[in-house]
Amino acid sequence: MIRLQGLYAITNGPRADLEPAVRAALAGGARIVQYRDKTPDRDRRSREAANLVQLCSRFGVPLIINDDVDLAAECGAAGVHLGTDDVDIGVALERLGTDAIIGVSCYDSLPRARQMAAQGASYVAFGAFYPSSTKPGARIASQNLLRDSADLGIPRVAIGGISPDNALELIQAGADCVAVISALFDTVDIESAARQFSRLFS
């Protein structure tokens, strides 16, 4: 089992200051970074992903690519995060190698989490736990999911509307990581925000 614990920073690109923003999150203690950019600009996304791989490696932190297995393979990312409409875990592992980190969104479903763990997921993500500006229509998950999934044997990531004010209760319920977008990358001082989240794990 991979050891993942702490702040999981998810980018909110496209943004002109992407690298400085991610560097600030890493300096503040982010333990895993996901490059998330839903735009169709392949050239820019390839460039940014490759640069972020190098940046994250200097901090000893894995970079995960949202949804795009081909981009993850191309830039040498540590792995990929998959949703329900993406390729299955077996295809991702075949493309990226058996050492790749494969994260899977499980929303509010414990049965899906069990199925994904059995198929070889490296971690599962539950949420949204609170209303989210990134996905305003997301189903709200119960904190009981974190307690009830303790036997999965892989890290559990909590996501959705998480702030420094509500993250601790998710960690106490069993979240190994809290995944944050807006409460990190929309702040004036990203490094300080990252430190706030990171301190909750100490």
N, C-alpha and C positions, 0 to 999 in steps of 0.2 A: 504493500500500500504506500502511495506517495504521502509525504508529510506536508500537508498544507494547513497553515493556521495563520490567521491575521487578516489584514485588510486586503481585499481583492478589488483593485482599481479597474474600472471599465471606462474606456475613453468615450467622449461624446463628440467625435469629429463629424464633419471636417472642421478643423480650426487651424488658423495660421500659426498658432503657438503650440502645436501639439507636442513637440519634443520637450520644450521647457516645462510644459504642464506635467508631462509624465515624469520628467526628471524631478520635479518638485514632489510629486506623489511618492516616488521612490526614496527621496531624501527623508520624507516623513515617515517611512517605514512600511510602504506597501509591499506585500509579500508575493503577490502575483498580479500581473497586468493583462487585461484583455483589450485587444485592438478591435473596436467596434465602429464600423463605418459602413452604412447601408447605401452609399452613393455608388453610381456605376462607373466612376472614374478609375479604371483599372490601373493605369500608369501611376497616378498619384498614390493610390492605395498600396501598390507594390513597393514604391519608393519609401513610403512612410513605414510600412511594416518592416522592411529590411533595416531601416534606421533604428526602429524601436527594438528589434532583436538585439542589435549591438548595444544599445543603451541599457537595456534590462540586464544583459549579460555582465555588464560592468558592476552591477549591483547584486549579481548572483540570484536574479529573480527571473522566473520563466515568463515568457510572453505567449499568450494564447490568442488565436485568431477567431473572431466570431464568425461562425457559419461556413467559412470558405476553406475547405480542405486543400484545394489547389494552391491558394495563396499561402497557406501555412507551410506546405511542402516547398514552395518556391523560395520563401524568405528564410527558411530554416527555423521557424518558430518551434517552441516546445510542444505545442499541441493545438487543439481546436475545441471550440465550444459549439455543441449541436442542439438545435431545437427539434420540434416534432416534424418539420417539413424538410429537414436536412438529410444528408446521407446517413446510413446506419453506422454503428460503431465498427463493425467488421471492415467495412470499406475504408473508413478513416484510418484504422490501424494498418491495413494493407498498404495504404498510400504513404502514411507517415512513419511507420515502423512501430514495433511492439513497445518501445520505450516512450512513445508519445503520450502526452497527457490528453485524455479525452473526457471533457466535461459535458454533461447533458442536463438540459432544462427539464425538470419534472413538475413544475408548476405547483399544483395542490394535490398531487397524486402519489401516494405511497406505493401502490401497486406498480406504477410506472418506474419508480425509483428502484424497486426490487428487481424488476425486469432488466433495467439498464445496468445495474450492478452485476447481475448474473451474466450479462453479455460482455462485460469487461470495462465498463465506465471507470474512469479514474476518480471522479467525484460526481456528485449530483447536486443540482441547485433547486431549491424550493423558493416559491414566492410568486406573486408579490405578497409580502407580509403587511404592508401598509400602502395606501394610495400612492401611485407613482406618476410623476410628471412625464417620465420617459415612455411608459406604457399605461396611459390612463384607464384603459378598458380591461386591464389584467385582472384575472380572478384573484381574490384575496385568500391566502393560505393561512391555516391555523398553526400556532406555535406548537401544537401537539405533534405535528409532523416531525419536528426536530427531535422531540422526546421519543416518539414511536419508531424512529428510523435509526436508533442508536446501534442496532445490531447489523447494520448494512456492511460494516467493515471498511468503508471508504469515507473520505471527508464529505461533509455536508455544508453547502454554501447557502446562506440566506441572502435574498435579494428583494428589492422593491420598496421604495420609500424610506430607506434606512438613513438615519441621522445619528449624530453622536448622542442624542437624547434617548433614542429607543434601541440602539444597537446592543447594549449590555444585556437586555432581557432576552434577546435572541441567542447571544453567546451562552448565557446561563441555561437556556433551554436545550443547548447542544450544538449550535452552529460552530463549525470549525473556522469558517471565514464569513465575513460580511462583505457582500459585493455592493459597491457604491459608484454611482455616476454623478448625479446632480449635486449631492451634498459634499462632493469632493471637487469636481472639475468646474462647477459653477461658482465656486467661492473666490473671494479676492486673494486669499492666502492659501494656496493648495497645500503647501508643505505643512502649515499649521493644522489644517483640517485633517490631513493624513495622520499627523501625530496624535490628534484627539482620538481618532479611531484606533490607532495602534496601541495606545496606552490601555485601552479596555481589555486587551488580551494579556497584559502583564500581571 
